């Protein structure tokens, strides 16, 4: 029974992966349109908002179905806590577009390379997605505040760049609690991304040094083999000389 339920959950996730990824792309485009188009009429704004909520509803249904199909529901809740937050907290529902990571996984299957190269692809893709989402989210939260320092997408993108890189110039900063929530998540994500990049560089250096050590060891073995061969040939020549003298 447990095995059957696991298979049902796996089949559901496999079938839903690409449709949900497509909806994530739609969500990102519609949300970006809603945030960046200041000239949108109230009617168009309402239509865009309805589309966003419909996509959010589909993600909520997907989470409910996966929770129902999961054998160990407690483990499922613990391992899918981010999905739960995306469903329960509509204010951060734009973070749901992180399902676009599945696109990177599919593209990465076509790229030949080792694990370090795949980590680099993931890190670059995640950085781009998180950066775009954070810029849109903080602009949406901040631009209507009377003392806002982030009022354009350019301001938001600059703030995102300085925050995710942990530089933090301080010329742009969020004032609303929604903006500060985005900032907190972005700072945590920035530290994690720097850790991934540092680890990738370190693994590359270790790999290079290991290659050099292996090359030196192979050269030493080859030299020893040649010396043994030369000694054997010299021994044969001595024997031949002795035989000639006698």
C-alpha positions as CSV (number, residue, x, y, z in Angstrom):
1,X,0.0,0.0,0.0
2,X,2.8,2.4,0.9
3,X,4.6,1.6,-2.3
4,X,1.5,2.3,-4.3
5,X,0.9,5.7,-2.6
6,X,4.6,6.6,-3.3
7,X,4.2,5.8,-7.0
8,X,1.0,7.8,-7.2
9,X,2.8,10.8,-5.6
10,X,5.7,10.4,-8.0
11,X,3.4,10.2,-11.0
12,X,1.5,13.3,-9.9
13,X,4.7,15.3,-9.5
14,X,6.1,14.1,-12.8
15,X,2.9,15.0,-14.7
16,X,2.5,18.4,-12.9
17,X,6.1,19.6,-13.2
18,X,5.9,21.2,-16.6
19,X,2.4,22.6,-16.3
20,X,3.2,24.2,-13.0
21,X,6.5,25.6,-14.4
22,X,4.5,27.2,-17.3
23,X,2.2,28.7,-14.7
24,X,5.2,30.0,-12.8
25,X,6.4,31.8,-15.9
26,X,2.9,33.2,-16.4
27,X,2.8,34.3,-12.8
28,X,6.2,36.1,-13.2
29,X,5.2,37.9,-16.4
30,X,1.8,39.0,-15.0
31,X,3.2,40.1,-11.7
32,X,5.9,42.0,-13.5
33,X,3.4,43.6,-15.7
34,X,1.2,44.6,-12.8
35,X,4.2,46.1,-10.9
36,X,5.9,47.9,-13.7
37,X,2.9,49.2,-15.7
38,X,2.0,52.4,-13.9
39,X,-0.5,53.4,-16.6
40,X,-2.6,50.3,-16.3
41,X,-6.3,51.0,-15.8
42,X,-8.2,49.8,-12.7
43,X,-10.0,47.2,-14.9
44,X,-6.7,45.8,-16.3
45,X,-5.2,45.8,-12.8
46,X,-8.2,43.7,-11.5
47,X,-7.8,41.3,-14.4
48,X,-4.1,40.8,-13.7
49,X,-4.9,40.3,-10.0
50,X,-7.5,37.7,-10.8
51,X,-4.9,35.8,-13.0
52,X,-2.4,35.9,-10.1
53,X,-4.9,34.5,-7.6
54,X,-6.0,31.8,-10.1
55,X,-2.4,30.7,-10.5
56,X,-1.9,30.8,-6.7
57,X,-5.0,28.6,-6.4
58,X,-3.6,26.0,-8.7
59,X,-0.4,25.9,-6.7
60,X,-2.5,25.5,-3.5
61,X,-4.5,22.6,-5.1
62,X,-1.2,21.0,-6.2
63,X,0.2,21.2,-2.6
64,X,-3.0,19.8,-1.2
65,X,-3.0,16.8,-3.6
66,X,0.7,16.1,-2.9
67,X,0.1,16.2,0.8
68,X,-2.9,13.8,0.5
69,X,-0.8,11.4,-1.6
70,X,2.2,11.5,0.7
71,X,2.6,8.4,3.0
72,X,4.5,10.2,5.8
73,X,2.6,13.5,5.9
74,X,4.7,14.9,8.8
75,X,7.9,14.3,6.8
76,X,6.2,15.9,3.8
77,X,5.4,19.0,5.7
78,X,8.9,19.3,7.1
79,X,10.6,18.8,3.7
80,X,8.2,21.1,1.8
81,X,7.9,24.0,4.3
82,X,8.7,26.5,1.6
83,X,5.8,25.3,-0.6
84,X,3.6,25.6,2.5
85,X,4.7,29.2,3.1
86,X,4.1,30.0,-0.6
87,X,0.5,28.7,-0.2
88,X,-0.3,30.2,3.2
89,X,1.3,33.6,2.8
90,X,-0.1,35.2,-0.3
91,X,2.1,38.3,0.3
92,X,5.1,36.3,-0.7
93,X,3.4,34.2,-3.4
94,X,5.6,35.7,-6.0
95,X,8.4,33.5,-4.6
96,X,6.5,30.6,-6.1
97,X,8.3,31.4,-9.4
98,X,11.3,29.5,-8.0
99,X,9.7,26.5,-9.7
100,X,11.5,27.8,-12.7
101,X,14.5,26.0,-11.2
102,X,13.0,22.9,-12.9
103,X,13.6,24.5,-16.2
104,X,17.3,24.7,-15.3
105,X,17.3,21.1,-14.4
106,X,15.9,20.1,-17.8
107,X,18.3,22.3,-19.6
108,X,21.2,21.0,-17.5
109,X,20.5,17.4,-18.6
110,X,21.6,18.5,-22.0
111,X,24.8,20.0,-20.8
112,X,27.8,17.7,-20.6
113,X,30.0,18.4,-17.5
114,X,30.8,17.4,-14.0
115,X,29.0,18.2,-10.8
116,X,30.9,21.4,-10.3
117,X,29.7,22.8,-13.6
118,X,26.1,21.9,-12.8
119,X,26.3,23.7,-9.5
120,X,27.5,26.8,-11.4
121,X,24.5,26.6,-13.7
122,X,22.1,26.2,-10.7
123,X,23.7,29.1,-8.8
124,X,23.5,31.4,-11.8
125,X,19.9,30.6,-12.5
126,X,18.8,30.9,-8.9
127,X,20.6,34.2,-8.6
128,X,18.9,35.6,-11.6
129,X,15.4,34.4,-10.5
130,X,15.8,35.6,-7.0
131,X,17.1,38.9,-8.1
132,X,14.2,39.6,-10.5
133,X,11.6,38.4,-7.9
134,X,13.1,40.5,-5.1
135,X,13.3,43.6,-7.3
136,X,9.7,43.3,-8.2
137,X,8.6,42.5,-4.7
138,X,10.4,45.3,-3.0
139,X,9.3,47.8,-5.6
140,X,5.7,46.7,-5.1
141,X,6.0,47.1,-1.4
142,X,7.9,50.3,-1.2
143,X,7.0,52.7,-4.0
144,X,3.8,54.0,-2.4
145,X,5.4,54.8,1.0
146,X,5.7,58.6,1.5
147,X,9.4,58.4,2.4
148,X,10.3,55.6,0.0
149,X,13.9,55.5,-1.4
150,X,12.9,52.7,-3.9
151,X,10.5,54.1,-6.4
152,X,11.6,52.7,-9.8
153,X,12.6,49.3,-11.0
154,X,16.2,50.6,-11.5
155,X,16.3,51.5,-7.8
156,X,14.9,48.1,-6.9
157,X,17.4,46.3,-9.1
158,X,20.3,48.3,-7.6
159,X,19.1,47.6,-4.1
160,X,18.8,43.9,-4.9
161,X,22.3,43.8,-6.3
162,X,23.9,45.5,-3.3
163,X,21.9,43.4,-0.9
164,X,22.4,39.9,-2.5
165,X,26.1,40.6,-2.8
166,X,26.1,41.6,1.0
167,X,27.7,45.0,0.1
168,X,24.8,47.1,1.3
169,X,25.7,50.7,0.4
170,X,22.6,52.0,2.2
171,X,21.6,54.5,-0.4
172,X,18.4,52.5,-1.0
173,X,16.6,50.6,1.7
174,X,13.1,49.3,2.5
175,X,10.8,51.1,5.0
176,X,7.7,48.9,5.0
177,X,7.6,45.6,6.8
178,X,6.9,43.8,3.5
179,X,10.0,45.3,2.0
180,X,12.0,44.3,5.1
181,X,10.7,40.8,4.9
182,X,11.9,40.6,1.3
183,X,15.3,42.1,2.4
184,X,15.7,39.5,5.1
185,X,15.0,36.6,2.7
186,X,17.3,38.2,0.1
187,X,20.2,38.6,2.6
188,X,19.9,35.0,3.7
189,X,19.8,33.9,0.1
190,X,22.8,36.1,-0.7
191,X,24.9,34.4,2.1
192,X,23.9,31.0,0.8
193,X,24.8,31.8,-2.8
194,X,28.2,33.2,-1.7
195,X,28.7,29.9,0.1
196,X,27.9,27.9,-3.0
197,X,30.2,30.0,-5.2
198,X,33.0,29.8,-2.6
199,X,32.6,26.1,-2.3
200,X,32.6,25.7,-6.1
201,X,35.8,27.6,-6.5
202,X,37.4,25.7,-3.6
203,X,36.4,22.4,-5.2
204,X,37.9,23.5,-8.5
205,X,41.2,24.4,-6.8
206,X,41.3,21.1,-5.0
207,X,40.6,19.3,-8.3
208,X,43.4,21.2,-10.1
209,X,45.9,20.5,-7.3
210,X,44.9,16.8,-7.3
211,X,45.4,16.7,-11.0
212,X,48.9,18.2,-10.6
213,X,49.8,15.7,-7.9
214,X,48.5,12.9,-10.0
215,X,50.6,14.1,-13.0
216,X,53.8,14.3,-10.8
217,X,53.2,10.8,-9.4
218,X,52.6,9.5,-12.9
219,X,55.8,11.1,-14.1
220,X,57.8,9.7,-11.2
221,X,56.5,6.2,-12.0
222,X,57.4,6.6,-15.6
223,X,60.9,7.8,-14.7
224,X,61.4,4.8,-12.4
225,X,60.2,2.4,-15.1
226,X,62.6,3.9,-17.6
227,X,65.5,3.6,-15.1
228,X,64.7,0.0,-14.5
229,X,64.7,-0.6,-18.2
230,X,68.1,1.2,-18.7
231,X,69.6,-0.9,-15.8
232,X,68.3,-4.1,-17.4
233,X,69.8,-3.1,-20.8
234,X,73.1,-2.2,-19.1
235,X,73.1,-5.6,-17.3
236,X,72.6,-7.3,-20.6
237,X,75.4,-5.4,-22.3
238,X,77.8,-6.3,-19.4
239,X,76.9,-10.0,-19.9
240,X,77.5,-9.7,-23.6
241,X,80.9,-8.0,-23.1
242,X,81.9,-10.8,-20.7
243,X,80.8,-13.4,-23.1
244,X,82.9,-11.7,-25.9
245,X,86.0,-11.6,-23.7
246,X,85.8,-15.2,-22.8
